Amino acid sequence: MIRGGCPLEIREIKPGFVAEVTGQNREILAGRDGDVVKKALLSHSVVIMRGMELAPCEQVALTRLLGPPEVVTDMRNHHPESTDILVIRNSGSTPVVGNTHWHSDRSFLPEPTRFTVLRADVVPEEGGDTLFADMTAAHRDLDDEWRAVITGAEAVHSYDTVAKLRSRVHGTPLEQGYARKYPPTVHPLVRAHPESGSPALYLNELCVASLHRPDGTPVSVGVAELHEYATQERFVHRHHWHQGDVVVWDNSRVLHRAGDLPPGLLRVLHRTTTAGASPYAPEEG
């Protein structure tokens, strides 16, 4: 257990992947506790704080310590106290676009979302878990053949599938002008962690349209094959929510998706995110 010099401590759940920040003080204060959370995120992709009392202003302050907060694009569902907080309210009968697909947040942007912070405000009696897949471990355990195929490869990330899902799920016309607002962007298939440089697969079941070499030659491994490999049980952690839980994850090296939520049960989460930098490939050798 690593002591952080304050009431909170870091306890490892899955080595190099999931850590829990624990302590007797249930109130997170960004100015006091933020360094402990940041320290945990240097060596882990997912950081969990259970049963904490996190006021909206403190969630934004904690997010700001991790990077510039992204303003909520869905202004109909922002928190009344902050346009930086998205209120995710759904039941098992509420259609939600894409949350059951493995993805990293907003990878269709040239500078995708880096960190996501979720706080559980209302939790269901059952279901509604969130699953996380370790892309660092998935890259580390690649066999030599696949490693050779994907090293230096690139992926085209597109908003197209998301737009079509939104239209179908909500029964509305296809979003006008999305191709100009979110043109396809190319990211490395193996991405360097910004702080350590360590490699991780950079995938997205919703957004990756195709894979190719820098010269345009298609990659012999398919997107579906890579996702099936990278989301095997051995790479996955399932988080079962309790009221007040706060979970922070690093989109540069983790995929996530929502588990099933039974009809009639309500789940309400408060979500903040930080802007990130353009992904880049790790140094070879």
N, C-alpha and C positions, 0 to 999 in steps of 0.2 A: 504494500500500500504506500502511495506517495503522498507525503504531507505537503500542502500548498501554502503553509504559513498563515492560515486563516481557518475559520470554523469548518471549511469544506475540505474533503480529501478525495483522492482519485483511487478508485478500486477497479482493477481490470476484470472484465467479464469474459471477453474473447481476446486473446493476445494480439496486439497490433490492430485490432478492429473495433471492439466495443469496450467502452469504459463507463463506469458509473461514478458520478460525483456525489459523495455522501457527506453528511454532517448533522449535528444536532440542530443547527439553525435552519428553519424551514423557509426563511425569506432570503431570496437572492437579491443582492445589491450589486449592480454592475461595477461600481467603483471599488467595491471591496472584494468581490468574488470573481470578477471577469478574468483576471490573470490565471486563476485555477482552471477555468473552462478553456481558455486559449491554450494553456499548457497541455491539457488533455487532448485537444484537437491536433496538436503537433504529431502525436504518436498514435492516435486512434481516429477512425473515420466517423464513428458514431459515439456521442456522449449523452448519457442519460442522467437526469436529475429527477428523483421520484418525490411526488407529493409536496412540491415546493409552492410557496406563495409568491407568484410573479405578477406584479401589477403591470398593466399595459405600458406605462412609461418605462418601467424597468426592463420589459422585454425589448423595447426599442433601444434602450441604452445598452443592453447586453449585445444586441445585434450590431449596433454601431461600433462596438469594440472589435468586432470581427471583420467589419468592412462597411462600405457605404450602403445604407439600407435602400432597397428597391421600393419605390412607391407602388402601391397596389394598383394594378391595371383595371380590375373589376371594381369600380367605384360604388356599385350597388351593394357590395358586401364588405366594405372596409369597416373596421371597428369604429364606434362613435367617438372614441378618444384619439384615434390616430389613423391617418391615411397610409401609414406604413404597415398596418396589421390587417391581414385578410382574415375574415371570419368564415371558416369552412363549416357549414351546418348541413348535415345530411342524415337521412335514415336509410334503412335497407331498401326502401322503395323510391328513393331520390336518385335520378340519373346523374352520374358524375362522369365527366369526360376524361377518360384515359387513366384514372387513378389506379385501376387494377392491372395496368401494363407496367412492366419494369421500365423505369426511366430515371434520368437525372434531370433536374429542373432546368427548363428553358435552354436546352442544348442547341436549339435552332438559332440562337443569337450568336453573333461573332464573339461577344464577351458574355458567356453564359453565367447564370447564377452560381455563386460559390457556396455559401453556407445557407442552410435552411434551419429555422428555429420553429418548433411546434410546441405549443402548450395545450394540454387537455383541460378544457373547461367543463364539458359534460361528456361522460363516457357511458357506453351501453353496458348492460348486464353481461352480454356475451358478444363475441365477434368484434370487428372493427380494428383488428391488430394492424400494425405496420411492419412490413418485412424489408430487410436491408440485405444487400448482397455485396460482398467484399471484392472489389475489382483489383485491389493490390494482390490479394491471395490468388485470385483467378489468373492473373498474369504470371505470377511466380510459379504456378503449377502447370503452366502450358507444356505440352510435349514439344520436343525439338522441331518436329515438322511444322506444327502450327506456329510456333514462335518465329521460325524462319519466314513463313508466309506473311505474317502480319507486321513484322518489324518494318517500320518506315511507311506502312500503308496509311491511307487516309479514308475518312468516312464523310459522305455528304449528308448533312443534317437538314431536314426540311420541315416546315410548318404544315405541309399539305395534309398529312394524316390527321393532325389535330383539328384543322379547320373542317375537314369532312366529318370527323366524329362529332364535333360541336353541332354541325348542321343536322346530322341524323338523330342524335340523342335529344336535342331540343326541338326538332321539327321546324327548324327555321331555314331561310335561304342561306346558301353558302356565303360566308363573310366576304364582302367586297373589298378588293384591293389588298388582301393579305399577302399576295405574292410580291407586291412592291414594298409593303411594310416589313415583311420577313422573308427576304430572298434566301434561297438555299445557301448554306455556308459549309465550308470544309474544315474539319478538325482532324488532328492525328488520331488514329485508331488506338495507339498507345500514348497515353498522356503522362507528362511529368508532374509530380506533386510540386506545387509552386515553392514550398519551403524546403523540402528535402531533395527534390529531384527524382525520387523513387518512381518507377513506372507503374501504371495501372491501365487496365482496359478502359476505354471511354466509349460506352455503348448507350443506346437508347432505343427501346423497342418501339416507341412512338415515332421517333424522328429520323432514325438512320435510314436513308433511302437506298444507298449503295456504297460499296467499298471498292477502292481502286488503289493502284500504285501511283506515285507522283507523276509518272508519265501517262497516266490514264488507263493502263492495263488493269482489267478486273482482277480482284483477288479471288483465289480458288476456294476460300472458305466463305460460306454464306452467312448473312446476318443472323438468320434463325439458328444456325448451328452454333455460332458464338454465344448467343443468348442462352441456349439450352445448356451449354457447357458452363457458362459463368454464373448461372443461377441454380446450380446444383445445391442440394441440402447442405453439403459440407461448407459452402461459402455463405450461407444465409443465417441471419439472426432475426428472430421474430420478437417484436416488442408488444406486450399486452398492456394497454393503457389503463392507468388509474387517474382519478381526478387530481389535477395539479402537476402531473408529470410534465417535464420539459425535456425534449429531445432535440439535439443539435447534430446535423450531419454535414459532411463535406462532399459536395456534388462532384468534386474532381476525382474521387476514388470510391464512390459507392453508388449503387442503384437502389431504388426503393419502389415499393408498390403497396397499395392498400389490400388488406385481407377482406373477406366477405363480411358484410354487415346484415344481420337478419332483418326482414321487413318489420317496420314499426318501431325499431329501436333507434334512438337519436344519439348522434355523436357531434360534438362541437369542439373544434380546434381553432386556436389563434396562431396564425402563421406569419412570420417575418422572414425576409431573405436579404442576402447581401449581393451586391454586384461583384463580378469577378473579372479577371483578365483573360485575354485570348489564350486558349490552350496551346501548349507547344510540346513537341516530342522530346523525350529524354535523350541525353547524350549517349551515344553508343560507345561500347567498350567497357 
